[in-house]
Amino acid sequence: MTLQYSLLDEPLIRARLVDGGRPVRYSLPGLFVALARDGVRDFPALRPHQRHPWHAFLVQLAAMALHHGKQDLPFATEQEWKAALLALTPGHPDGAPWCLIAPHDKPAFMQAPVPNGNVSDWKSVKDKTTVATPDELDMLVTSKNHDLKAARMQHIEADDWVMALISLQTQEGIMGAGNHGVSRMNRGYGSRSALGAVPKGHWGRRWQRDVTALLKHRDTIVESMGLRDENGNGLLWLATWNGENSLSFASLDPFYIEICRRIRLIQLENKQPIRAIATGSKTGRVDAKERNGITGDAWLPIDPAAGKALTIGADGFHYKLAAELLFGSKFRSPIAQEIDATDDADGIVVLAQGVTRGKGGTEGYHERRIPISPKMRSMLRQKQTDQLAKIAGERVDAIGKMRGVLWTALATLFDQGAEKDRFSDSAKDKAAGFTKSFEQAEDARFFDELNAEIEAAEPDQVRLHWLLAMVDRAEAILKIAFVAGPQSGEQRYRARSAALSRFHGSLRSAKTLPTLANYYRQTTTNKEIAGEPA
């Protein structure tokens, strides 16, 4: 078997340019040059759940190469990048670790060498089957909202395999016996979630920002994680893996790029489609189970009190979790999330990404872009998060209370206007469906509204206007729900009237939202003074 599909020499990576979206193809060194110019708009082969693994791979690899070459800034030419990447694999001057297909006793891209090159006992070889498509190899992402099914790809190119390999090998968890997950997540059923600040620009601008951040914090990662500053294992597909032994965590480079599965790509005959074969392992590639995902990952938030990395649930990065991750004290922010003095005053967002995992599968990909206003950026930069946390917390609390008011009014409607607080299960279930849509809508606008208050000259007025608008939105949902409530004449009137009465009555109680109660009371008083009907 000869070396095929070299990422160092062949333009295998499809991209589109910022200027007009013109399609181009790059080798890996050529891509790094283009990223340094911020000339790349996107990658046609990249699927949504592969975005962070691809970004992290490009950043970690570039940072590793620059550190090894004693450089602070990206290399200027493809030749320099190629030499730097080859320098990371000194035992392989033929470039095998950068080829998609290589003899099985040699490393191939994201594929560890097989002892003696013998794959005859691999299950897929025994069964005379192979993995025919990259999406079948890649981690399975299925849910009601993110319906990506395996083995659907028809027009396959080499970079489809590149993206699938990186996705599988750097963010997969446990998938049954013999299929271990990555070290950069909290146990096998966790997720390699990611938070990072994204400046204005395109792929290259963020890439260069994060490369700089990794190089700046390298010594800190080494010291805090107990990793090797020099001569550590960086590309974990270089060493032979028999599936029975693990690499010690202390042997790793702080920017290490891992693999978690024993995979080999093959080509049965020249010019035939690429296929994959796989087998299990008795242990994970890295012995780091007890670390619970605390590995120095530049994008993964850590819960210090619990001693584990963030794992997102089925709700993904909902507004309550997102506010806690940005402003709260529960999580330690990752390196890439920290706002730097070199970041622009405006146009910054914090990008949150992650796949929700469950036993035996995945439960959806989640992505959220959180806008950071100039004043918020300044406060985050100066570590003035207490005030931000207070404002955000009060808004989270207000949404929760409004949701409660709406739920009670809806349950009253669906229980035919009965004046009681012990509602039927049917009424509760119907009310929950409508209140969920209310909360989802508030979630979607949460940070835009929060930024408006933070930037405002009169924040109290902005807060009041937001509360009043939220009342209108909640009442609109209540009225939409009328069509699902009682429809016979007397019951319909009684149920709707009782629901509206409970809704507005609750909002005028000082125990619910004092700011609203005071506003309504003052409005009534002003009308009485003016002789207008209340």
C-alpha positions, 0 to 999 in steps of 0.5 A, a space after each residue: 500500500 502506498 501513501 495517498 491523499 497527502 494533506 501537506 502536498 495536495 489541495 484536498 480541502 475545499 473552501 470558499 473565499 471571502 471575496 465573492 465566495 469563489 471556490 478554491 482548494 488548499 493543502 493544509 499549509 496553503 490553508 494556514 497561509 489563507 487563514 493568516 490573510 483572513 481570506 476564507 469564508 467557509 468550508 463546503 465539506 463542513 457540517 454544523 456539528 463539525 465546526 468546533 472540532 475543525 476550528 480547534 484542530 486548526 488552532 491546536 495544530 498551528 499553535 503546536 507548530 509555531 511553538 516548536 518552531 519558536 515563532 510567535 506569528 504565523 509562517 508566511 509561506 506554504 513551504 515554511 508551514 510544511 516544514 513546521 508540520 513535518 517537524 512535528 513528525 520527525 520519525 516520518 520524513 515521508 509525511 505518512 501521518 499527514 496522508 489519509 491512506 498509508 500502510 497500516 504499520 505506519 501512522 496515517 492522518 488521525 489514524 494510529 499505526 496497527 501493530 505489525 500492520 495486521 488488520 485481519 482480525 478487525 471486525 469489519 474485515 472479518 465481516 467483509 464490510 467497510 464503512 462506506 461514507 464519512 457520515 457513517 464514520 462520524 459521530 451520529 447526531 440525531 434528534 427531533 430538531 437536528 435530524 442528521 442520519 448516517 450513511 446519506 452522503 452520495 458525492 464524497 470527496 477526500 475532505 469529507 473524510 478529513 472532517 469526519 475523522 477529526 469530528 469522531 476522533 476529537 469529540 466522540 464519547 462512549 458508544 458501547 463496549 470497546 468504543 471509548 470517548 475523548 479525554 476532553 469531556 466529563 466522562 464518556 457521556 459528557 460533551 466537548 462543549 466550547 465557548 470562545 470569543 469571536 471577533 469581527 471577520 471570518 475564519 482566519 481572524 478567529 483562528 489567529 486570535 485563538 492561536 495567539 491565546 494558546 501560545 500566550 497561556 501555554 506555560 499556565 496550561 503546562 503548570 496547572 495541568 501537569 503536562 510537558 512543556 517540551 517533547 510531549 505527545 502532541 499528535 496522538 496518532 503517531 504512536 502504535 496503538 494495540 488497543 490495550 494500553 493508554 498514554 499517560 496524561 502527564 506525557 502529553 503536550 498542552 496542545 495535544 490533538 487526540 484520537 479515541 478510536 482505532 480507525 484505518 482508511 483503505 482503498 480496495 483498488 486504485 481510484 476506487 472510493 475510500 472506505 474505513 475499517 475499525 476495531 474496538 479497544 480495551 482502554 481509552 487512548 489517554 488515561 485521564 478518566 479521573 480528570 473528568 474533562 479537566 485537561 486544559 482545553 482552551 474552549 471548555 468551561 470548568 466547574 471547579 467546585 464539582 471538579 468536572 468539565 461542563 456537560 450540556 443538557 437537552 436544552 443546550 445553551 439556554 439563556 440561564 446557562 449562557 448567563 451563568 457561563 458569561 457572568 456567573 461564578 460557578 464556571 471557570 471561563 476557558 482561555 478562548 472566552 476571555 476578552 483580550 485587550 486586543 479585541 475590537 470594541 464592538 462586533 464581538 460575540 461569544 460562540 457556544 457550541 456542543 453536542 448533547 450526549 446520551 447513552 448509546 447516542 447523541 441528542 442534538 447539536 446546539 450552537 448559540 451566538 451571544 452578542 457582546 456590546 461595547 460596554 459589556 466588553 469593557 466590563 468583562 475585560 475589567 472583570 466587573 462581572 458582579 454587576 453583569 451577573 446581577 442584571 442578568 440574574 434579575 432578568 432571568 428571575 423576571 422571566 421565570 415569574 412571568 412564566 409562572 403567571 402565564 402558566 397559572 392563567 393558562 391552567 385556569 383557562 384549561 380547567 374551565 375557569 375554576 377558581 383553584 390552584 390544584 389543576 387537572 393533569 390535562 390542564 397542566 400539560 396544556 399550560 406547559 406547552 404554551 409556556 414553553 413557547 413563551 420562554 423560548 421566545 424570551 430566550 431568543 431575545 434575552 441577550 439583545 435586551 440585556 445589552 440594551 439595558 447595559 448600554 442605556 443612559 437610563 437603564 431603569 426605563 429600559 428595564 420597565 419597557 422590557 417588562 411591559 413588552 414581556 407582559 404584552 407577549 405573554 398575554 398574546 400567548 394566553 389569547 392564542 391559547 383561547 382556541 384550545 380552551 373551552 368552546 361552549 358559550 358559558 364555559 368559554 366566557 367564564 374560562 377566558 374571563 377567569 384566565 385574564 383576571 388571574 393573569 392581570 391580578 397576579 401582575 399587580 401583586 407586589 409579591 410577583 414583580 414589584 417594578 410592574 406592580 408599582 408602575 400599575 399602581 402609579 398609572 392608576 393613581 395618575 388617572 384618578 388625579 386626572 379624572 380619567 377612568 382607571 
